[in-house]
Amino acid sequence: MDYLELECKVHPGGENVDILVAHLADIGFSMFEETEEGVKAYIDVAIFNQEQLDALPILNTNELCTVHYTINETEKKNWNEEWESNFHPVVIGTEIYVRAEYHAPDPAFKYELIIQPRMAFGTGHHATTSLMMEAMLEIDFENKSVLDMGCGTAILAILAEKKGASNILAIDNDPVAVENSVLNCAINNAVKVNCLTGDATTPGEEKFDVILANINRNIILADLPFYVKNLKSGGFLLMSGFYLKDLNVIEEKAGLCGLNLLHHRVLNDWCQVVFVTNN
């Protein structure tokens, strides 16, 4: 047995999974597989250090999330071959087709997105990404300005450009995610997307017609005032990354910030919301 598999269940997920992956990568984990409950991470048994793992703050008691993990031995794999055999194109509704470069194109779909599946995140397979893209199909992006917070692979930003957005600012606090976003924008010829490392304060006073935030409950609650400040009058705020049970607290905080809930979607207990400014 050459590798160890670390299976992590993360609650809430969203950005917390991305943060966990970044920390695991720092201590030698080199392959990641997204799951509905979190992530599976793999490391060569020869370089695994239990003390380094135990020292990761995100695995200990904190206010942001809880992480439960198990460690299993696994055989060494050809990761590229393994990934390609398990990564399948994603279809959203009747219009969106998400694939990797090695998949054949499908001209039957109006919007085709090519995502380099680095670390397996933001490929459209997770419920929250699918829900966000479904909601985006109902929004008019033509000549609109868009902010994508917690952009991950920039899949939502790229879709916004394909739907006609005039300029898109994509922000993530993980430099690796931003590098991957830049790569995916190049693959998709998304020339109107500007990818930056930052947080909710990065846009400053800039105003947007549409804001996309697929993050997590705690970050959303903390950053809602920033989103509202950056949202144009009559603009749309699309959010996901939290569970249905959190909808009430999200709606209450949004209402205090001057937003009205238009509707919400649910998939596998994950929730997606669309808000509009009430002025």
Secondary structure in CASP SS format (residue, H / E / C, confidence):
PFRMAT SS
TARGET T0000
AUTHOR 0000-0000-0000
METHOD secondary structure of the structure
MODEL  1
M C 1.00
D C 1.00
Y E 1.00
L E 1.00
E E 1.00
L E 1.00
E E 1.00
C E 1.00
K E 1.00
V E 1.00
H E 1.00
P C 1.00
G C 1.00
G C 1.00
E H 1.00
N H 1.00
V H 1.00
D H 1.00
I H 1.00
L H 1.00
V H 1.00
A H 1.00
H H 1.00
L H 1.00
A H 1.00
D H 1.00
I C 1.00
G C 1.00
F C 1.00
S C 1.00
M E 1.00
F E 1.00
E E 1.00
E E 1.00
T C 1.00
E C 1.00
E C 1.00
G E 1.00
V E 1.00
K E 1.00
A E 1.00
Y E 1.00
I E 1.00
D E 1.00
V C 1.00
A C 1.00
I C 1.00
F C 1.00
N C 1.00
Q H 1.00
E H 1.00
Q H 1.00
L H 1.00
D H 1.00
A C 1.00
L C 1.00
P H 1.00
I H 1.00
L H 1.00
N C 1.00
T C 1.00
N C 1.00
E C 1.00
L C 1.00
C C 1.00
T E 1.00
V E 1.00
H E 1.00
Y E 1.00
T E 1.00
I E 1.00
N E 1.00
E E 1.00
T E 1.00
E C 1.00
K C 1.00
K C 1.00
N C 1.00
W H 1.00
N H 1.00
E H 1.00
E H 1.00
W H 1.00
E H 1.00
S H 1.00
N H 1.00
F C 1.00
H C 1.00
P C 1.00
V E 1.00
V E 1.00
I E 1.00
G C 1.00
T C 1.00
E C 1.00
I E 1.00
Y E 1.00
V E 1.00
R E 1.00
A C 1.00
E C 1.00
Y C 1.00
H C 1.00
A C 1.00
P C 1.00
D C 1.00
P C 1.00
A C 1.00
F C 1.00
K C 1.00
Y E 1.00
E E 1.00
L E 1.00
I E 1.00
I C 1.00
Q C 1.00
P C 1.00
R H 1.00
M H 1.00
A H 1.00
F C 1.00
G C 1.00
T C 1.00
G C 1.00
H C 1.00
H C 1.00
A H 1.00
T H 1.00
T H 1.00
S H 1.00
L H 1.00
M H 1.00
M H 1.00
E H 1.00
A H 1.00
M H 1.00
L C 1.00
E C 1.00
I C 1.00
D C 1.00
F C 1.00
E C 1.00
N C 1.00
K C 1.00
S E 1.00
V E 1.00
L E 1.00
D E 1.00
M E 1.00
G C 1.00
C C 1.00
G C 1.00
T C 1.00
A C 1.00
I H 1.00
L H 1.00
A H 1.00
I H 1.00
L H 1.00
A H 1.00
E H 1.00
K H 1.00
K C 1.00
G C 1.00
A C 1.00
S C 1.00
N E 1.00
I E 1.00
L E 1.00
A E 1.00
I E 1.00
D E 1.00
N C 1.00
D C 1.00
P H 1.00
V H 1.00
A H 1.00
V H 1.00
E H 1.00
N H 1.00
S H 1.00
V H 1.00
L H 1.00
N H 1.00
C H 1.00
A H 1.00
I H 1.00
N C 1.00
N C 1.00
A C 1.00
V C 1.00
K C 1.00
V E 1.00
N E 1.00
C E 1.00
L E 1.00
T E 1.00
G C 1.00
D C 1.00
A C 1.00
T C 1.00
T C 1.00
P C 1.00
G C 1.00
E C 1.00
E C 1.00
K C 1.00
F E 1.00
D E 1.00
V E 1.00
I E 1.00
L E 1.00
A E 1.00
N E 1.00
I C 1.00
N C 1.00
R H 1.00
N H 1.00
I H 1.00
I H 1.00
L H 1.00
A H 1.00
D H 1.00
L H 1.00
P H 1.00
F H 1.00
Y H 1.00
V H 1.00
K H 1.00
N H 1.00
L E 1.00
K E 1.00
S E 1.00
G E 1.00
G E 1.00
F E 1.00
L E 1.00
L E 1.00
M E 1.00
S E 1.00
G E 1.00
F E 1.00
Y E 1.00
L H 1.00
K H 1.00
D H 1.00
L H 1.00
N H 1.00
V H 1.00
I H 1.00
E H 1.00
E H 1.00
K H 1.00
A H 1.00
G H 1.00
L H 1.00
C C 1.00
G C 1.00
L E 1.00
N E 1.00
L E 1.00
L E 1.00
H E 1.00
H E 1.00
R E 1.00
V E 1.00
L E 1.00
N C 1.00
D C 1.00
W E 1.00
C E 1.00
Q E 1.00
V E 1.00
V E 1.00
F E 1.00
V E 1.00
T E 1.00
N C 1.00
N C 1.00
END
